[in-house]
Amino acid sequence: MAQACETAGIPFSCNSGVCGTCQIEIQEGAENINELNREEIELSMDRTHRLGCQCKILSGIVRATY
């Protein structure tokens, strides 16, 4: 997902889930991405508010905005 976000112009800094610059809102397809990881949980994120650098598309289509 990180590469897709970069292509879409979503800013990235650290790529390791620490800085939070790549926060996205999943509009559609949250069921198609991996579960929240420790970094996202520590930032109080949820299934629709994620870090683009930490999301992995597992199947299907995902639509997100930043």
PDB file of N, H, CA, C and O in Angstrom:
ATOM      1  N   MET A   1       0.831  -1.193   0.000  1.00  0.00           N
ATOM      2  CA  MET A   1       0.000   0.000   0.000  1.00  0.00           C
ATOM      3  C   MET A   1       0.867   1.244   0.000  1.00  0.00           C
ATOM      4  O   MET A   1       0.466   2.272  -0.548  1.00  0.00           O
ATOM      5  N   ALA A   2       2.051   1.175   0.605  1.00  0.00           N
ATOM      6  H   ALA A   2       2.376   0.341   1.050  1.00  0.00           H
ATOM      7  CA  ALA A   2       2.918   2.347   0.666  1.00  0.00           C
ATOM      8  C   ALA A   2       3.242   2.858  -0.730  1.00  0.00           C
ATOM      9  O   ALA A   2       3.206   4.064  -0.972  1.00  0.00           O
ATOM     10  N   GLN A   3       3.554   1.963  -1.639  1.00  0.00           N
ATOM     11  H   GLN A   3       3.584   0.983  -1.443  1.00  0.00           H
ATOM     12  CA  GLN A   3       3.872   2.392  -2.999  1.00  0.00           C
ATOM     13  C   GLN A   3       2.656   3.031  -3.662  1.00  0.00           C
ATOM     14  O   GLN A   3       2.794   4.040  -4.355  1.00  0.00           O
ATOM     15  N   ALA A   4       1.470   2.462  -3.462  1.00  0.00           N
ATOM     16  H   ALA A   4       1.358   1.643  -2.900  1.00  0.00           H
ATOM     17  CA  ALA A   4       0.249   3.041  -4.029  1.00  0.00           C
ATOM     18  C   ALA A   4       0.002   4.426  -3.455  1.00  0.00           C
ATOM     19  O   ALA A   4      -0.393   5.338  -4.182  1.00  0.00           O
ATOM     20  N   CYS A   5       0.231   4.593  -2.160  1.00  0.00           N
ATOM     21  H   CYS A   5       0.552   3.853  -1.569  1.00  0.00           H
ATOM     22  CA  CYS A   5       0.039   5.902  -1.533  1.00  0.00           C
ATOM     23  C   CYS A   5       1.040   6.918  -2.070  1.00  0.00           C
ATOM     24  O   CYS A   5       0.677   8.060  -2.352  1.00  0.00           O
ATOM     25  N   GLU A   6       2.281   6.512  -2.211  1.00  0.00           N
ATOM     26  H   GLU A   6       2.576   5.584  -1.982  1.00  0.00           H
ATOM     27  CA  GLU A   6       3.286   7.430  -2.750  1.00  0.00           C
ATOM     28  C   GLU A   6       2.916   7.861  -4.163  1.00  0.00           C
ATOM     29  O   GLU A   6       3.062   9.033  -4.512  1.00  0.00           O
ATOM     30  N   THR A   7       2.440   6.927  -4.976  1.00  0.00           N
ATOM     31  H   THR A   7       2.321   5.975  -4.692  1.00  0.00           H
ATOM     32  CA  THR A   7       2.015   7.243  -6.338  1.00  0.00           C
ATOM     33  C   THR A   7       0.866   8.239  -6.329  1.00  0.00           C
ATOM     34  O   THR A   7       0.772   9.093  -7.210  1.00  0.00           O
ATOM     35  N   ALA A   8      -0.017   8.127  -5.322  1.00  0.00           N
ATOM     36  H   ALA A   8       0.060   7.433  -4.607  1.00  0.00           H
ATOM     37  CA  ALA A   8      -1.174   9.024  -5.212  1.00  0.00           C
ATOM     38  C   ALA A   8      -0.827  10.366  -4.590  1.00  0.00           C
ATOM     39  O   ALA A   8      -1.684  11.244  -4.493  1.00  0.00           O
ATOM     40  N   GLY A   9       0.434  10.539  -4.162  1.00  0.00           N
ATOM     41  H   GLY A   9       1.131   9.826  -4.240  1.00  0.00           H
ATOM     42  CA  GLY A   9       0.853  11.820  -3.608  1.00  0.00           C
ATOM     43  C   GLY A   9       0.705  11.953  -2.105  1.00  0.00           C
ATOM     44  O   GLY A   9       0.820  13.059  -1.575  1.00  0.00           O
ATOM     45  N   ILE A  10       0.451  10.848  -1.398  1.00  0.00           N
ATOM     46  H   ILE A  10       0.358   9.950  -1.828  1.00  0.00           H
ATOM     47  CA  ILE A  10       0.351  10.894   0.062  1.00  0.00           C
ATOM     48  C   ILE A  10       1.764  11.003   0.624  1.00  0.00           C
ATOM     49  O   ILE A  10       2.616  10.177   0.298  1.00  0.00           O
ATOM     50  N   PRO A  11       2.030  11.998   1.456  1.00  0.00           N
ATOM     51  CA  PRO A  11       3.397  12.221   1.953  1.00  0.00           C
ATOM     52  C   PRO A  11       3.862  11.124   2.911  1.00  0.00           C
ATOM     53  O   PRO A  11       3.093  10.619   3.728  1.00  0.00           O
ATOM     54  N   PHE A  12       5.123  10.778   2.789  1.00  0.00           N
ATOM     55  H   PHE A  12       5.748  11.188   2.126  1.00  0.00           H
ATOM     56  CA  PHE A  12       5.765   9.808   3.672  1.00  0.00           C
ATOM     57  C   PHE A  12       7.052  10.421   4.196  1.00  0.00           C
ATOM     58  O   PHE A  12       7.711  11.188   3.495  1.00  0.00           O
ATOM     59  N   SER A  13       7.404  10.088   5.408  1.00  0.00           N
ATOM     60  H   SER A  13       6.868   9.465   5.978  1.00  0.00           H
ATOM     61  CA  SER A  13       8.696  10.516   5.941  1.00  0.00           C
ATOM     62  C   SER A  13       9.510   9.314   6.373  1.00  0.00           C
ATOM     63  O   SER A  13      10.525   9.002   5.750  1.00  0.00           O
ATOM     64  N   CYS A  14       9.087   8.633   7.427  1.00  0.00           N
ATOM     65  H   CYS A  14       8.262   8.886   7.933  1.00  0.00           H
ATOM     66  CA  CYS A  14       9.923   7.586   8.012  1.00  0.00           C
ATOM     67  C   CYS A  14       9.694   6.201   7.417  1.00  0.00           C
ATOM     68  O   CYS A  14      10.614   5.383   7.427  1.00  0.00           O
ATOM     69  N   ASN A  15       8.505   5.906   6.899  1.00  0.00           N
ATOM     70  H   ASN A  15       7.757   6.570   6.891  1.00  0.00           H
ATOM     71  CA  ASN A  15       8.135   4.580   6.377  1.00  0.00           C
ATOM     72  C   ASN A  15       8.174   3.476   7.423  1.00  0.00           C
ATOM     73  O   ASN A  15       8.175   2.299   7.063  1.00  0.00           O
ATOM     74  N   SER A  16       8.205   3.821   8.702  1.00  0.00           N
ATOM     75  H   SER A  16       8.204   4.777   8.994  1.00  0.00           H
ATOM     76  CA  SER A  16       8.239   2.782   9.730  1.00  0.00           C
ATOM     77  C   SER A  16       7.144   2.958  10.782  1.00  0.00           C
ATOM     78  O   SER A  16       7.184   2.298  11.820  1.00  0.00           O
ATOM     79  N   GLY A  17       6.180   3.826  10.537  1.00  0.00           N
ATOM     80  H   GLY A  17       6.148   4.363   9.694  1.00  0.00           H
ATOM     81  CA  GLY A  17       5.051   3.979  11.449  1.00  0.00           C
ATOM     82  C   GLY A  17       5.316   4.837  12.664  1.00  0.00           C
ATOM     83  O   GLY A  17       4.562   4.770  13.635  1.00  0.00           O
ATOM     84  N   VAL A  18       6.358   5.639  12.641  1.00  0.00           N
ATOM     85  H   VAL A  18       6.970   5.693  11.852  1.00  0.00           H
ATOM     86  CA  VAL A  18       6.708   6.442  13.810  1.00  0.00           C
ATOM     87  C   VAL A  18       6.239   7.887  13.666  1.00  0.00           C
ATOM     88  O   VAL A  18       5.727   8.463  14.626  1.00  0.00           O
ATOM     89  N   CYS A  19       6.401   8.477  12.496  1.00  0.00           N
ATOM     90  H   CYS A  19       6.817   8.009  11.716  1.00  0.00           H
ATOM     91  CA  CYS A  19       6.142   9.914  12.353  1.00  0.00           C
ATOM     92  C   CYS A  19       4.667  10.251  12.154  1.00  0.00           C
ATOM     93  O   CYS A  19       4.230  11.330  12.555  1.00  0.00           O
ATOM     94  N   GLY A  20       3.893   9.356  11.546  1.00  0.00           N
ATOM     95  H   GLY A  20       4.248   8.480  11.221  1.00  0.00           H
ATOM     96  CA  GLY A  20       2.465   9.601  11.352  1.00  0.00           C
ATOM     97  C   GLY A  20       2.114  10.497  10.187  1.00  0.00           C
ATOM     98  O   GLY A  20       0.953  10.887  10.060  1.00  0.00           O
ATOM     99  N   THR A  21       3.069  10.848   9.319  1.00  0.00           N
ATOM    100  H   THR A  21       4.012  10.532   9.423  1.00  0.00           H
ATOM    101  CA  THR A  21       2.766  11.760   8.210  1.00  0.00           C
ATOM    102  C   THR A  21       1.894  11.135   7.132  1.00  0.00           C
ATOM    103  O   THR A  21       1.300  11.856   6.331  1.00  0.00           O
ATOM    104  N   CYS A  22       1.803   9.815   7.096  1.00  0.00           N
ATOM    105  H   CYS A  22       2.285   9.230   7.747  1.00  0.00           H
ATOM    106  CA  CYS A  22       1.064   9.140   6.025  1.00  0.00           C
ATOM    107  C   CYS A  22      -0.312   8.668   6.474  1.00  0.00           C
ATOM    108  O   CYS A  22      -0.816   7.674   5.951  1.00  0.00           O
ATOM    109  N   GLN A  23      -0.930   9.351   7.425  1.00  0.00           N
ATOM    110  H   GLN A  23      -0.520  10.158   7.850  1.00  0.00           H
ATOM    111  CA  GLN A  23      -2.250   8.938   7.903  1.00  0.00           C
ATOM    112  C   GLN A  23      -3.270   9.008   6.774  1.00  0.00           C
ATOM    113  O   GLN A  23      -3.366  10.008   6.063  1.00  0.00           O
ATOM    114  N   ILE A  24      -4.028   7.929   6.626  1.00  0.00           N
ATOM    115  H   ILE A  24      -3.951   7.116   7.204  1.00  0.00           H
ATOM    116  CA  ILE A  24      -5.061   7.864   5.597  1.00  0.00           C
ATOM    117  C   ILE A  24      -6.380   7.450   6.236  1.00  0.00           C
ATOM    118  O   ILE A  24      -6.410   6.892   7.333  1.00  0.00           O
ATOM    119  N   GLU A  25      -7.464   7.732   5.531  1.00  0.00           N
ATOM    120  H   GLU A  25      -7.440   8.186   4.640  1.00  0.00           H
ATOM    121  CA  GLU A  25      -8.786   7.276   5.954  1.00  0.00           C
ATOM    122  C   GLU A  25      -9.280   6.292   4.909  1.00  0.00           C
ATOM    123  O   GLU A  25      -9.406   6.631   3.733  1.00  0.00           O
ATOM    124  N   ILE A  26      -9.558   5.079   5.344  1.00  0.00           N
ATOM    125  H   ILE A  26      -9.456   4.804   6.300  1.00  0.00           H
ATOM    126  CA  ILE A  26     -10.048   4.042   4.442  1.00  0.00           C
ATOM    127  C   ILE A  26     -11.523   4.313   4.174  1.00  0.00           C
ATOM    128  O   ILE A  26     -12.343   4.277   5.092  1.00  0.00           O
ATOM    129  N   GLN A  27     -11.856   4.583   2.924  1.00  0.00           N
ATOM    130  H   GLN A  27     -11.190   4.612   2.178  1.00  0.00           H
ATOM    131  CA  GLN A  27     -13.231   4.875   2.525  1.00  0.00           C
ATOM    132  C   GLN A  27     -13.980   3.595   2.173  1.00  0.00           C
ATOM    133  O   GLN A  27     -15.189   3.490   2.377  1.00  0.00           O
ATOM    134  N   GLU A  28     -13.246   2.630   1.645  1.00  0.00           N
ATOM    135  H   GLU A  28     -12.264   2.714   1.478  1.00  0.00           H
ATOM    136  CA  GLU A  28     -13.865   1.392   1.171  1.00  0.00           C
ATOM    137  C   GLU A  28     -12.811   0.294   1.190  1.00  0.00           C
ATOM    138  O   GLU A  28     -11.653   0.540   0.852  1.00  0.00           O
ATOM    139  N   GLY A  29     -13.201  -0.906   1.579  1.00  0.00           N
ATOM    140  H   GLY A  29     -14.141  -1.105   1.854  1.00  0.00           H
ATOM    141  CA  GLY A  29     -12.303  -2.052   1.508  1.00  0.00           C
ATOM    142  C   GLY A  29     -11.434  -2.293   2.726  1.00  0.00           C
ATOM    143  O   GLY A  29     -10.398  -2.949   2.617  1.00  0.00           O
ATOM    144  N   ALA A  30     -11.830  -1.774   3.901  1.00  0.00           N
ATOM    145  H   ALA A  30     -12.671  -1.241   3.990  1.00  0.00           H
ATOM    146  CA  ALA A  30     -11.032  -1.995   5.118  1.00  0.00           C
ATOM    147  C   ALA A  30     -10.847  -3.478   5.400  1.00  0.00           C
ATOM    148  O   ALA A  30      -9.856  -3.881   6.009  1.00  0.00           O
ATOM    149  N   GLU A  31     -11.802  -4.292   4.956  1.00  0.00           N
ATOM    150  H   GLU A  31     -12.607  -3.965   4.461  1.00  0.00           H
ATOM    151  CA  GLU A  31     -11.695  -5.736   5.166  1.00  0.00           C
ATOM    152  C   GLU A  31     -10.608  -6.364   4.292  1.00  0.00           C
ATOM    153  O   GLU A  31     -10.240  -7.521   4.492  1.00  0.00           O
ATOM    154  N   ASN A  32     -10.101  -5.609   3.335  1.00  0.00           N
ATOM    155  H   ASN A  32     -10.400  -4.669   3.172  1.00  0.00           H
ATOM    156  CA  ASN A  32      -9.089  -6.130   2.410  1.00  0.00           C
ATOM    157  C   ASN A  32      -7.656  -5.815   2.821  1.00  0.00           C
ATOM    158  O   ASN A  32      -6.723  -6.150   2.092  1.00  0.00           O
ATOM    159  N   ILE A  33      -7.462  -5.175   3.981  1.00  0.00           N
ATOM    160  H   ILE A  33      -8.221  -4.903   4.573  1.00  0.00           H
ATOM    161  CA  ILE A  33      -6.105  -4.851   4.428  1.00  0.00           C
ATOM    162  C   ILE A  33      -5.791  -5.536   5.749  1.00  0.00           C
ATOM    163  O   ILE A  33      -6.684  -5.998   6.460  1.00  0.00           O
ATOM    164  N   ASN A  34      -4.513  -5.591   6.058  1.00  0.00           N
ATOM    165  H   ASN A  34      -3.787  -5.216   5.480  1.00  0.00           H
ATOM    166  CA  ASN A  34      -4.051  -6.254   7.278  1.00  0.00           C
ATOM    167  C   ASN A  34      -4.591  -5.571   8.531  1.00  0.00           C
ATOM    168  O   ASN A  34      -5.077  -4.442   8.482  1.00  0.00           O
ATOM    169  N   GLU A  35      -4.496  -6.271   9.639  1.00  0.00           N
ATOM    170  H   GLU A  35      -4.101  -7.188   9.679  1.00  0.00           H
ATOM    171  CA  GLU A  35      -4.921  -5.735  10.931  1.00  0.00           C
ATOM    172  C   GLU A  35      -3.988  -4.599  11.369  1.00  0.00           C
ATOM    173  O   GLU A  35      -2.860  -4.496  10.888  1.00  0.00           O
ATOM    174  N   LEU A  36      -4.458  -3.765  12.267  1.00  0.00           N
ATOM    175  H   LEU A  36      -5.375  -3.848  12.658  1.00  0.00           H
ATOM    176  CA  LEU A  36      -3.612  -2.709  12.824  1.00  0.00           C
ATOM    177  C   LEU A  36      -2.391  -3.332  13.491  1.00  0.00           C
ATOM    178  O   LEU A  36      -2.480  -4.401  14.095  1.00  0.00           O
ATOM    179  N   ASN A  37      -1.262  -2.661  13.378  1.00  0.00           N
ATOM    180  H   ASN A  37      -1.190  -1.792  12.887  1.00  0.00           H
ATOM    181  CA  ASN A  37      -0.056  -3.149  14.049  1.00  0.00           C
ATOM    182  C   ASN A  37       0.194  -2.324  15.316  1.00  0.00           C
ATOM    183  O   ASN A  37      -0.568  -1.412  15.638  1.00  0.00           O
ATOM    184  N   ARG A  38       1.249  -2.654  16.009  1.00  0.00           N
ATOM    185  H   ARG A  38       1.867  -3.395  15.747  1.00  0.00           H
ATOM    186  CA  ARG A  38       1.549  -2.010  17.294  1.00  0.00           C
ATOM    187  C   ARG A  38       1.669  -0.492  17.158  1.00  0.00           C
ATOM    188  O   ARG A  38       1.141   0.245  17.991  1.00  0.00           O
ATOM    189  N   GLU A  39       2.357  -0.019  16.120  1.00  0.00           N
ATOM    190  H   GLU A  39       2.786  -0.618  15.444  1.00  0.00           H
ATOM    191  CA  GLU A  39       2.539   1.422  15.937  1.00  0.00           C
ATOM    192  C   GLU A  39       1.197   2.130  15.778  1.00  0.00           C
ATOM    193  O   GLU A  39       0.974   3.188  16.367  1.00  0.00           O
ATOM    194  N   GLU A  40       0.304   1.541  14.979  1.00  0.00           N
ATOM    195  H   GLU A  40       0.486   0.682  14.501  1.00  0.00           H
ATOM    196  CA  GLU A  40      -1.005   2.156  14.766  1.00  0.00           C
ATOM    197  C   GLU A  40      -1.847   2.136  16.044  1.00  0.00           C
ATOM    198  O   GLU A  40      -2.541   3.107  16.344  1.00  0.00           O
ATOM    199  N   ILE A  41      -1.788   1.056  16.780  1.00  0.00           N
ATOM    200  H   ILE A  41      -1.224   0.267  16.536  1.00  0.00           H
ATOM    201  CA  ILE A  41      -2.529   0.963  18.040  1.00  0.00           C
ATOM    202  C   ILE A  41      -2.019   2.012  19.024  1.00  0.00           C
ATOM    203  O   ILE A  41      -2.812   2.649  19.718  1.00  0.00           O
ATOM    204  N   GLU A  42      -0.705   2.193  19.088  1.00  0.00           N
ATOM    205  H   GLU A  42      -0.061   1.676  18.525  1.00  0.00           H
ATOM    206  CA  GLU A  42      -0.124   3.189  19.989  1.00  0.00           C
ATOM    207  C   GLU A  42      -0.537   4.610  19.612  1.00  0.00           C
ATOM    208  O   GLU A  42      -0.579   5.490  20.472  1.00  0.00           O
ATOM    209  N   LEU A  43      -0.842   4.841  18.335  1.00  0.00           N
ATOM    210  H   LEU A  43      -0.809   4.126  17.637  1.00  0.00           H
ATOM    211  CA  LEU A  43      -1.299   6.149  17.872  1.00  0.00           C
ATOM    212  C   LEU A  43      -2.824   6.272  17.943  1.00  0.00           C
ATOM    213  O   LEU A  43      -3.389   7.238  17.429  1.00  0.00           O
ATOM    214  N   SER A  44      -3.493   5.302  18.574  1.00  0.00           N
ATOM    215  H   SER A  44      -3.034   4.517  18.991  1.00  0.00           H
ATOM    216  CA  SER A  44      -4.953   5.284  18.746  1.00  0.00           C
ATOM    217  C   SER A  44      -5.703   5.287  17.425  1.00  0.00           C
ATOM    218  O   SER A  44      -6.759   5.910  17.315  1.00  0.00           O
ATOM    219  N   MET A  45      -5.177   4.605  16.430  1.00  0.00           N
ATOM    220  H   MET A  45      -4.319   4.099  16.519  1.00  0.00           H
ATOM    221  CA  MET A  45      -5.832   4.516  15.129  1.00  0.00           C
ATOM    222  C   MET A  45      -6.869   3.402  15.190  1.00  0.00           C
ATOM    223  O   MET A  45      -6.894   2.621  16.141  1.00  0.00           O
ATOM    224  N   ASP A  46      -7.732   3.328  14.163  1.00  0.00           N
ATOM    225  H   ASP A  46      -7.711   3.962  13.390  1.00  0.00           H
ATOM    226  CA  ASP A  46      -8.732   2.272  14.080  1.00  0.00           C
ATOM    227  C   ASP A  46      -8.759   1.716  12.665  1.00  0.00           C
ATOM    228  O   ASP A  46      -7.917   2.084  11.845  1.00  0.00           O
ATOM    229  N   ARG A  47      -9.714   0.834  12.359  1.00  0.00           N
ATOM    230  H   ARG A  47     -10.398   0.535  13.025  1.00  0.00           H
ATOM    231  CA  ARG A  47      -9.750   0.158  11.053  1.00  0.00           C
ATOM    232  C   ARG A  47      -9.912   1.127   9.886  1.00  0.00           C
ATOM    233  O   ARG A  47      -9.516   0.796   8.769  1.00  0.00           O
ATOM    234  N   THR A  48     -10.477   2.301  10.105  1.00  0.00           N
ATOM    235  H   THR A  48     -10.800   2.569  11.013  1.00  0.00           H
ATOM    236  CA  THR A  48     -10.656   3.237   8.997  1.00  0.00           C
ATOM    237  C   THR A  48      -9.647   4.376   9.012  1.00  0.00           C
ATOM    238  O   THR A  48      -9.558   5.128   8.041  1.00  0.00           O
ATOM    239  N   HIS A  49      -8.900   4.517  10.073  1.00  0.00           N
ATOM    240  H   HIS A  49      -8.973   3.906  10.861  1.00  0.00           H
ATOM    241  CA  HIS A  49      -7.860   5.549  10.158  1.00  0.00           C
ATOM    242  C   HIS A  49      -6.538   4.833  10.376  1.00  0.00           C
ATOM    243  O   HIS A  49      -6.273   4.304  11.455  1.00  0.00           O
ATOM    244  N   ARG A  50      -5.713   4.823   9.338  1.00  0.00           N
ATOM    245  H   ARG A  50      -5.928   5.253   8.461  1.00  0.00           H
ATOM    246  CA  ARG A  50      -4.518   3.987   9.329  1.00  0.00           C
ATOM    247  C   ARG A  50      -3.298   4.782   8.884  1.00  0.00           C
ATOM    248  O   ARG A  50      -3.404   5.924   8.437  1.00  0.00           O
ATOM    249  N   LEU A  51      -2.141   4.150   9.017  1.00  0.00           N
ATOM    250  H   LEU A  51      -2.054   3.222   9.380  1.00  0.00           H
ATOM    251  CA  LEU A  51      -0.906   4.681   8.459  1.00  0.00           C
ATOM    252  C   LEU A  51      -0.677   3.976   7.126  1.00  0.00           C
ATOM    253  O   LEU A  51      -0.577   2.750   7.079  1.00  0.00           O
ATOM    254  N   GLY A  52      -0.593   4.738   6.057  1.00  0.00           N
ATOM    255  H   GLY A  52      -0.674   5.734   6.095  1.00  0.00           H
ATOM    256  CA  GLY A  52      -0.414   4.149   4.731  1.00  0.00           C
ATOM    257  C   GLY A  52       0.825   3.276   4.638  1.00  0.00           C
ATOM    258  O   GLY A  52       0.823   2.262   3.939  1.00  0.00           O
ATOM    259  N   CYS A  53       1.878   3.663   5.336  1.00  0.00           N
ATOM    260  H   CYS A  53       1.879   4.486   5.903  1.00  0.00           H
ATOM    261  CA  CYS A  53       3.122   2.891   5.258  1.00  0.00           C
ATOM    262  C   CYS A  53       3.031   1.554   5.960  1.00  0.00           C
ATOM    263  O   CYS A  53       3.888   0.694   5.755  1.00  0.00           O
ATOM    264  N   GLN A  54       2.006   1.354   6.789  1.00  0.00           N
ATOM    265  H   GLN A  54       1.309   2.052   6.955  1.00  0.00           H
ATOM    266  CA  GLN A  54       1.871   0.109   7.532  1.00  0.00           C
ATOM    267  C   GLN A  54       0.769  -0.802   6.979  1.00  0.00           C
ATOM    268  O   GLN A  54       0.651  -1.951   7.405  1.00  0.00           O
ATOM    269  N   CYS A  55      -0.024  -0.311   6.052  1.00  0.00           N
ATOM    270  H   CYS A  55       0.072   0.623   5.706  1.00  0.00           H
ATOM    271  CA  CYS A  55      -1.106  -1.108   5.472  1.00  0.00           C
ATOM    272  C   CYS A  55      -0.582  -2.005   4.357  1.00  0.00           C
ATOM    273  O   CYS A  55       0.273  -1.616   3.562  1.00  0.00           O
ATOM    274  N   LYS A  56      -1.118  -3.204   4.329  1.00  0.00           N
ATOM    275  H   LYS A  56      -1.813  -3.520   4.976  1.00  0.00           H
ATOM    276  CA  LYS A  56      -0.830  -4.133   3.243  1.00  0.00           C
ATOM    277  C   LYS A  56      -2.169  -4.595   2.686  1.00  0.00           C
ATOM    278  O   LYS A  56      -3.025  -5.097   3.415  1.00  0.00           O
ATOM    279  N   ILE A  57      -2.332  -4.416   1.377  1.00  0.00           N
ATOM    280  H   ILE A  57      -1.637  -4.009   0.785  1.00  0.00           H
ATOM    281  CA  ILE A  57      -3.556  -4.873   0.732  1.00  0.00           C
ATOM    282  C   ILE A  57      -3.448  -6.386   0.569  1.00  0.00           C
ATOM    283  O   ILE A  57      -2.522  -6.886  -0.070  1.00  0.00           O
ATOM    284  N   LEU A  58      -4.390  -7.101   1.145  1.00  0.00           N
ATOM    285  H   LEU A  58      -5.142  -6.695   1.664  1.00  0.00           H
ATOM    286  CA  LEU A  58      -4.379  -8.562   1.108  1.00  0.00           C
ATOM    287  C   LEU A  58      -5.171  -9.101  -0.072  1.00  0.00           C
ATOM    288  O   LEU A  58      -4.830 -10.151  -0.616  1.00  0.00           O
ATOM    289  N   SER A  59      -6.220  -8.399  -0.475  1.00  0.00           N
ATOM    290  H   SER A  59      -6.498  -7.546  -0.033  1.00  0.00           H
ATOM    291  CA  SER A  59      -7.037  -8.803  -1.611  1.00  0.00           C
ATOM    292  C   SER A  59      -7.994  -7.668  -1.953  1.00  0.00           C
ATOM    293  O   SER A  59      -8.142  -6.712  -1.190  1.00  0.00           O
ATOM    294  N   GLY A  60      -8.634  -7.784  -3.094  1.00  0.00           N
ATOM    295  H   GLY A  60      -8.514  -8.560  -3.713  1.00  0.00           H
ATOM    296  CA  GLY A  60      -9.687  -6.854  -3.453  1.00  0.00           C
ATOM    297  C   GLY A  60      -9.231  -5.427  -3.677  1.00  0.00           C
ATOM    298  O   GLY A  60      -8.075  -5.162  -4.007  1.00  0.00           O
ATOM    299  N   ILE A  61     -10.167  -4.523  -3.490  1.00  0.00           N
ATOM    300  H   ILE A  61     -11.106  -4.739  -3.221  1.00  0.00           H
ATOM    301  CA  ILE A  61      -9.965  -3.098  -3.758  1.00  0.00           C
ATOM    302  C   ILE A  61     -10.046  -2.319  -2.447  1.00  0.00           C
ATOM    303  O   ILE A  61     -10.873  -2.604  -1.581  1.00  0.00           O
ATOM    304  N   VAL A  62      -9.166  -1.333  -2.331  1.00  0.00           N
ATOM    305  H   VAL A  62      -8.495  -1.102  -3.034  1.00  0.00           H
ATOM    306  CA  VAL A  62      -9.161  -0.439  -1.178  1.00  0.00           C
ATOM    307  C   VAL A  62      -9.192   0.996  -1.702  1.00  0.00           C
ATOM    308  O   VAL A  62      -8.415   1.352  -2.588  1.00  0.00           O
ATOM    309  N   ARG A  63     -10.079   1.807  -1.162  1.00  0.00           N
ATOM    310  H   ARG A  63     -10.711   1.518  -0.443  1.00  0.00           H
ATOM    311  CA  ARG A  63     -10.147   3.217  -1.538  1.00  0.00           C
ATOM    312  C   ARG A  63      -9.885   4.033  -0.272  1.00  0.00           C
ATOM    313  O   ARG A  63     -10.548   3.846   0.749  1.00  0.00           O
ATOM    314  N   ALA A  64      -8.915   4.935  -0.353  1.00  0.00           N
ATOM    315  H   ALA A  64      -8.377   5.087  -1.182  1.00  0.00           H
ATOM    316  CA  ALA A  64      -8.531   5.733   0.817  1.00  0.00           C
ATOM    317  C   ALA A  64      -8.280   7.178   0.407  1.00  0.00           C
ATOM    318  O   ALA A  64      -7.988   7.479  -0.751  1.00  0.00           O
ATOM    319  N   THR A  65      -8.403   8.063   1.396  1.00  0.00           N
ATOM    320  H   THR A  65      -8.641   7.818   2.337  1.00  0.00           H
ATOM    321  CA  THR A  65      -8.077   9.476   1.204  1.00  0.00           C
ATOM    322  C   THR A  65      -7.131   9.888   2.312  1.00  0.00           C
ATOM    323  O   THR A  65      -7.005   9.202   3.325  1.00  0.00           O
ATOM    324  N   TYR A  66      -6.469  11.011   2.112  1.00  0.00           N
ATOM    325  H   TYR A  66      -6.571  11.569   1.289  1.00  0.00           H
ATOM    326  CA  TYR A  66      -5.580  11.533   3.156  1.00  0.00           C
ATOM    327  C   TYR A  66      -5.886  12.959   3.454  1.00  0.00           C
ATOM    328  O   TYR A  66      -5.237  13.564   4.308  1.00  0.00           O
TER     329      TYR A  66
END
